[in-house]
Amino acid sequence: MTEIAQVTLGGIVFDGQYPVHGWMLDDLTDWFSLPDSKAESVARPQAHGSFDPGTDWRAGSVHTLTAGYAGASTAEVERALRTLNGLAGTNTLVRCEVALPSGVTHRMVSIRRIDAPPVYNLPFVTGIKIDLLAPDPCAYGTEVSAVTGLPTAGTGVQFPFAFPADFGTPGDPGRVVFVNEGTAPTPLRFRVSGGMSDGFSLKCIESSDVLTLSRPLPVGSSVTLDSSDGTAMLDGVSPVSGFLTDDDWWQVGPGETCTIQFEALGDVTGSPQLQVTGAPAWF
């Protein structure tokens, strides 16, 4: 039995407890390993050591998942293998989620190769090797989301003043706070719904970085801004990055807090909202 309780690859669950029926997990390599640095080491020709290599940008993370399958018949095993191979038939990365005693982390991976031994007319197969490449070297924890509306003023104290004191209804600052508990910078994803006649702005209070979208956003539409790749999509289909008049994309550093201020540009209709989604990241 492995210390990894479970691995989920593209919706297929590999159980580390060796189930009587279904997919079983034998091993997963290098989930906690730090990928190679891409900075070259250049020796000092007339002195000890090497020159400073500069920033250690990391290569992609490479893993091998070893698994097996126990079924009721040889035909079931063959169908399971075809389903597994089908995960590679996509032009998008596949989510690989690992459950450990310290919690659940995930990477988006490319399935590079699946090496399956012969079934030999048996109702089980073991020693299946699945080679994975995660272009992003970081592992991410569970995503969290928070929602806010636009800033609103409080009602304040009403006069004539009376006891017991009534200080009115407090306002809403229109802010969302995200904390990165990991050891690596992590991106954020923003989803803003309309309507606002001239667009909106998002500001990181701690760094003063600003994202401003200067175009109408009607009621019923939304824009998603993703700081992992610097994209802005209207209703999930139309790119609107060209309307960003401020594009200070930012990520949240390890152990840091990010407070996002939401502001409307122009006239407001309906109830615009900002949803912020992110996850802690670890090298």
C-alpha positions as CSV (number, residue, x, y, z in Angstrom):
1,M,0.0,0.0,0.0
2,T,1.4,3.4,-1.0
3,E,1.2,6.5,1.1
4,I,-0.7,8.1,-1.7
5,A,-4.4,7.4,-0.9
6,Q,-5.7,8.1,-4.4
7,V,-4.8,9.5,-7.8
8,T,-7.5,10.9,-10.1
9,L,-6.4,11.3,-13.7
10,G,-8.9,12.8,-16.1
11,G,-11.8,11.4,-14.0
12,I,-10.3,7.9,-13.7
13,V,-9.7,7.1,-10.0
14,F,-6.7,5.0,-9.1
15,D,-7.1,3.6,-5.5
16,G,-4.0,3.2,-3.4
17,Q,-5.8,0.7,-1.1
18,Y,-5.7,-2.0,-3.8
19,P,-9.4,-2.5,-4.4
20,V,-10.9,-5.9,-5.3
21,H,-12.4,-4.4,-8.5
22,G,-11.3,-1.4,-10.6
23,W,-8.2,0.7,-11.0
24,M,-5.4,0.3,-8.4
25,L,-2.4,2.5,-7.8
26,D,1.1,1.1,-7.5
27,D,3.3,4.2,-7.6
28,L,3.5,7.8,-8.6
29,T,7.0,9.2,-9.1
30,D,8.5,12.6,-8.3
31,W,5.3,14.4,-7.1
32,F,7.4,16.2,-4.5
33,S,10.6,16.5,-6.6
34,L,11.8,20.0,-7.8
35,P,12.3,20.0,-11.6
36,D,15.6,21.0,-13.1
37,S,16.7,24.6,-13.4
38,K,16.9,25.8,-17.0
39,A,19.7,28.2,-16.2
40,E,23.0,26.9,-17.5
41,S,26.0,26.6,-15.2
42,V,29.1,28.3,-16.7
43,A,32.5,27.5,-15.0
44,R,34.7,30.4,-14.0
45,P,37.9,29.8,-16.2
46,Q,40.4,31.4,-13.8
47,A,38.7,31.1,-10.4
48,H,36.9,28.6,-8.2
49,G,33.3,27.7,-8.9
50,S,30.9,29.0,-11.5
51,F,29.3,32.3,-12.5
52,D,25.9,33.2,-11.0
53,P,23.4,31.4,-13.2
54,G,20.8,34.1,-12.6
55,T,17.1,33.3,-12.1
56,D,16.4,29.6,-11.7
57,W,13.4,29.2,-14.1
58,R,12.2,25.6,-13.7
59,A,11.5,23.0,-16.4
60,G,8.2,21.1,-16.6
61,S,7.5,18.4,-14.0
62,V,7.7,14.8,-15.2
63,H,6.0,11.9,-13.5
64,T,5.2,8.2,-14.1
65,L,2.0,6.7,-12.7
66,T,2.2,2.9,-12.3
67,A,-1.2,1.2,-12.1
68,G,-3.2,-2.0,-12.6
69,Y,-6.8,-3.0,-13.2
70,A,-8.8,-5.8,-11.7
71,G,-12.0,-6.8,-13.5
72,A,-14.5,-9.6,-13.8
73,S,-13.3,-10.7,-17.2
74,T,-10.6,-10.2,-19.8
75,A,-13.0,-8.2,-21.9
76,E,-13.6,-5.8,-19.0
77,V,-9.9,-5.2,-18.6
78,E,-9.5,-4.5,-22.3
79,R,-12.3,-2.0,-22.2
80,A,-10.8,-0.3,-19.2
81,L,-7.4,0.0,-21.1
82,R,-9.2,1.6,-24.1
83,T,-10.9,4.1,-21.8
84,L,-7.5,5.0,-20.2
85,N,-5.9,5.4,-23.7
86,G,-8.8,7.7,-24.6
87,L,-7.6,10.3,-22.0
88,A,-4.8,11.1,-24.4
89,G,-7.1,11.8,-27.3
90,T,-7.6,15.5,-26.5
91,N,-5.9,18.8,-27.4
92,T,-6.1,20.0,-23.8
93,L,-4.2,19.1,-20.6
94,V,-5.7,16.6,-18.2
95,R,-6.1,17.2,-14.5
96,C,-4.1,14.9,-12.3
97,E,-5.2,15.1,-8.6
98,V,-3.3,13.4,-5.8
99,A,-4.7,12.7,-2.3
100,L,-2.0,12.7,0.4
101,P,-1.9,12.8,4.2
102,S,-1.0,16.5,3.8
103,G,-4.0,17.2,1.6
104,V,-5.0,17.2,-2.1
105,T,-2.9,18.8,-4.8
106,H,-3.2,18.8,-8.6
107,R,-1.3,19.5,-11.8
108,M,-2.5,19.9,-15.3
109,V,-0.6,17.2,-17.4
110,S,0.0,15.9,-20.8
111,I,-0.2,12.1,-21.2
112,R,3.0,11.4,-23.1
113,R,2.9,7.6,-23.2
114,I,0.9,4.6,-21.8
115,D,2.8,1.3,-21.7
116,A,0.4,-1.5,-21.0
117,P,1.6,-5.1,-20.8
118,P,-0.3,-8.0,-22.4
119,V,-3.5,-9.1,-20.7
120,Y,-3.0,-12.8,-21.4
121,N,-6.7,-13.8,-21.1
122,L,-6.7,-12.8,-17.4
123,P,-9.2,-10.7,-15.6
124,F,-6.5,-8.3,-14.3
125,V,-3.4,-6.5,-15.5
126,T,-0.6,-4.8,-13.6
127,G,2.5,-2.8,-14.3
128,I,0.8,-0.2,-16.6
129,K,3.1,2.8,-17.0
130,I,1.6,6.2,-17.7
131,D,4.2,8.9,-18.4
132,L,3.0,12.4,-17.6
133,L,4.4,15.9,-18.3
134,A,3.1,19.0,-16.3
135,P,4.3,22.1,-18.3
136,D,3.8,24.1,-15.0
137,P,6.2,22.8,-12.4
138,C,4.0,23.8,-9.5
139,A,1.4,21.7,-7.7
140,Y,-1.8,23.5,-6.7
141,G,-4.1,23.0,-3.7
142,T,-7.8,23.2,-3.5
143,E,-9.3,26.2,-5.4
144,V,-11.2,28.8,-3.3
145,S,-13.6,31.5,-4.6
146,A,-15.0,34.7,-3.1
147,V,-17.6,37.1,-4.5
148,T,-18.2,40.8,-4.0
149,G,-20.3,43.5,-5.4
150,L,-19.4,47.1,-6.1
151,P,-18.6,49.4,-3.2
152,T,-21.6,50.8,-1.4
153,A,-21.9,53.5,1.2
154,G,-23.3,52.9,4.7
155,T,-26.3,54.8,6.0
156,G,-24.5,56.4,8.9
157,V,-25.9,58.0,12.0
158,Q,-29.5,59.4,11.8
159,F,-30.5,62.7,13.5
160,P,-32.0,63.6,15.8
161,F,-29.7,61.3,17.8
162,A,-31.5,58.9,20.1
163,F,-30.7,56.1,22.5
164,P,-30.0,53.3,22.2
165,A,-27.6,54.5,19.6
166,D,-28.2,53.5,15.9
167,F,-25.1,53.8,13.8
168,G,-26.9,52.7,10.6
169,T,-26.1,50.0,8.1
170,P,-22.5,49.5,7.3
171,G,-21.3,49.8,3.7
172,D,-19.5,47.3,1.5
173,P,-15.9,48.1,0.4
174,G,-16.2,46.0,-2.8
175,R,-13.1,44.0,-2.0
176,V,-12.0,40.4,-2.1
177,V,-9.0,39.0,-0.1
178,F,-7.0,36.0,-1.2
179,V,-4.1,34.4,0.8
180,N,-1.5,32.2,-0.9
181,E,-0.4,29.7,1.7
182,G,2.0,27.9,-0.6
183,T,5.7,28.3,-1.5
184,A,5.3,29.5,-5.1
185,P,3.6,32.4,-6.8
186,T,0.0,31.6,-7.9
187,P,-2.2,33.2,-10.5
188,L,-5.8,34.4,-10.0
189,R,-8.9,34.2,-12.2
190,F,-11.4,37.0,-12.2
191,R,-15.0,36.8,-13.4
192,V,-16.9,40.1,-13.7
193,S,-20.6,40.3,-14.5
194,G,-22.4,43.3,-15.9
195,G,-23.8,45.8,-16.3
196,M,-21.4,48.7,-16.5
197,S,-21.5,51.2,-19.4
198,D,-17.7,51.9,-19.7
199,G,-16.2,48.7,-18.1
200,F,-14.5,48.2,-14.8
201,S,-11.2,48.2,-13.0
202,L,-9.5,45.7,-10.6
203,K,-6.7,46.8,-8.3
204,C,-4.4,44.9,-6.1
205,I,-4.1,47.1,-3.0
206,E,-0.8,45.7,-1.9
207,S,1.1,46.1,-5.2
208,S,-1.0,48.8,-6.9
209,D,-1.2,46.7,-10.0
210,V,-4.4,47.5,-12.0
211,L,-6.5,45.7,-14.7
212,T,-8.9,48.0,-16.5
213,L,-11.3,46.8,-19.2
214,S,-12.6,49.8,-21.1
215,R,-15.7,48.6,-23.0
216,P,-19.4,48.2,-22.1
217,L,-20.3,45.1,-20.2
218,P,-24.1,44.6,-20.4
219,V,-26.3,42.8,-17.9
220,G,-26.3,39.1,-18.6
221,S,-22.7,39.1,-19.9
222,S,-19.4,38.4,-18.1
223,V,-15.7,38.8,-18.7
224,T,-13.1,36.3,-17.4
225,L,-9.6,37.5,-16.8
226,D,-6.9,34.8,-16.2
227,S,-3.6,36.0,-14.9
228,S,-2.0,32.6,-15.6
229,D,-1.9,33.4,-19.4
230,G,-3.0,37.1,-19.6
231,T,-6.3,36.4,-21.4
232,A,-9.6,38.2,-21.2
233,M,-12.7,36.4,-22.6
234,L,-16.2,37.8,-23.0
235,D,-18.8,35.1,-22.2
236,G,-16.1,32.4,-22.5
237,V,-15.9,32.7,-26.3
238,S,-14.8,36.2,-27.5
239,P,-11.3,37.6,-26.7
240,V,-11.4,41.2,-25.4
241,S,-7.8,41.6,-24.3
242,G,-7.5,44.5,-26.8
243,F,-9.9,46.6,-24.5
244,L,-7.5,46.4,-21.6
245,T,-6.2,49.9,-21.0
246,D,-4.4,48.8,-17.9
247,D,-2.8,45.3,-18.0
248,D,-0.6,45.1,-15.0
249,W,-1.2,41.3,-14.6
250,W,-0.1,40.0,-11.2
251,Q,0.3,36.8,-9.2
252,V,0.2,36.3,-5.5
253,G,3.6,35.5,-4.0
254,P,4.2,32.7,-1.5
255,G,2.8,33.5,1.9
256,E,1.4,36.8,0.6
257,T,-2.1,38.3,0.8
258,C,-3.8,40.1,-2.1
259,T,-6.7,42.5,-1.6
260,I,-8.6,43.2,-4.9
261,Q,-10.6,46.4,-5.2
262,F,-13.6,46.3,-7.6
263,E,-14.7,49.6,-9.3
264,A,-17.1,50.3,-12.1
265,L,-16.5,52.7,-15.0
266,G,-19.5,54.8,-16.2
267,D,-23.1,54.0,-15.3
268,V,-24.2,50.9,-13.5
269,T,-27.2,48.7,-14.2
270,G,-28.3,45.5,-12.5
271,S,-26.0,44.1,-9.8
272,P,-22.4,43.7,-11.1
273,Q,-20.3,41.1,-9.3
274,L,-16.7,40.1,-9.1
275,Q,-15.7,36.5,-8.4
276,V,-12.1,35.8,-7.6
277,T,-10.7,32.2,-7.8
278,G,-7.3,30.9,-6.9
279,A,-5.4,28.1,-5.2
280,P,-2.2,27.9,-3.1
281,A,0.9,26.8,-5.2
282,W,3.9,24.7,-4.2
283,F,7.2,23.9,-6.0
